[in-house]
Amino acid sequence: MNPTDLGACLRAWRDRLAPADAGLPAGPRRRAPGLRRQEVATLAGLSVEYLARLEQGRAGRPSASVLGPLARVLRLSGEERDHLFRLAGHASPADGAAATRVTPGLHRVIDRLHDAGVMVIDRAWNVVLANPPAVALLGDDASGEDGERNVLRRHFTGGPSRVVRTAAEAAAFHAYAVADLRASLGRFPDDPLPRALVGELLERSPAFAAAWARTDVAASASQPKTVEHPEAGRLTLDCDVLEAVGSALRLVVYTAAPGTPDHRALERLAAAAPRPAGESVTAG
C-alpha cells in the first residue's frame, strides 16, 4: 500500500469532478473547481475526518467497501478504479463485477421524491446512497452511521433496525433475500461482493443458512413495511423495489397513500430532515 500516492490520487480526482457531474448545484461561492471534501465524504458514506486522513496519507488501509463508493462518487474509469484498489493494497475488482454507478440522472430522480424515503442498494445489499427523508425515517438503517451499511447483514445478525416484522413477514423477507442473492450470483458470477456476503451469512446466521438450504422462491419485492420511529411512532408504509436499468442498483422507496396519517407523518419527517449544505442527497 502507498498512502501518499493514494491520497494524491484522491485529491486529484476530487478536484477534476464538477459539481454537476455528481448531481450537485455549483453554488455561488466555490473558490476552487471540483467537489468539496465534505461532498465526496457524504456521497460516499464516509466521515469528513476519515476522508481527510485518506487524502493526507494518514489513514490505515481502507477496505474494499470504502473504495467502491469512492470510485463511484469520483466517477472513476475502470482503469482508475483498478489503480485505486491497487494503491490501497487490494486486488483489482473483477471485470464481471456489477456496475454500481449512481448517475446524475438517477440523483435528479431521487431529488424529486420529496415525500418519499429512498435508498439505493447494490447487488450485495449495501446502501450506496440514501436521501434525507430515508435517513430521517430509518436512522442507521439508511445512514450506516453505526458502521453497518449492509441491509442483510444487519437483519440476519440481529443488528438494530427500525423496521419491525411479524414472524410471517420475516419468513417472506428471508425467502426473497435468499432468492435475490442466488440471482445475483448467477447474473454477476465474477462479482465478489454478493459471494462474500453469502459465505459470511452462512457462517453467522442460522436463519439465513436455513433459508439458503431450502432454496425458497422469492416473495414479492414490493411489500408493506412497518417502521417504529422514536418520535413519529409506528408507520405502515408501502415499500417498492425499483430496478435501475443498465446497472446493478435498485431503489428501495418508502411511500404512503396521500391524506393518510402515515403520509402526514412521513411528510413531517421529510420536511424536518437535515440536508448538508449544497447537497441534495445524503450517502448512507
Salt bridges, closest charged atoms under 4 A:
GLU39 OE2 - ARG30 NH2 2.41
GLU39 OE2 - ARG36 NH1 3.40
GLU55 OE2 - ARG14 NE 2.76
GLU55 OE1 - ARG37 NE 2.94
GLU80 OE2 - ARG16 NH1 2.80
ASP82 OD1 - ARG81 NH2 3.17
ASP115 OD2 - HIS263 NE2 3.10
ASP141 OD1 - ARG154 NE 3.87
ASP146 OD2 - ARG154 NH1 2.92
GLU148 OE2 - ARG153 NH1 2.99
ASP180 OD1 - ARG123 NH1 3.37
ASP180 OD1 - ARG250 NH1 2.71
GLU200 OE2 - ARG153 NE 2.81
GLU200 OE2 - ARG204 NH1 2.79
ASP216 OD2 - ARG214 NH2 3.07
GLU228 OE1 - ARG234 NE 2.65
GLU231 OE1 - HIS229 ND1 3.71
GLU243 OE1 - ARG123 NH2 3.32
GLU267 OE1 - HIS263 ND1 3.78
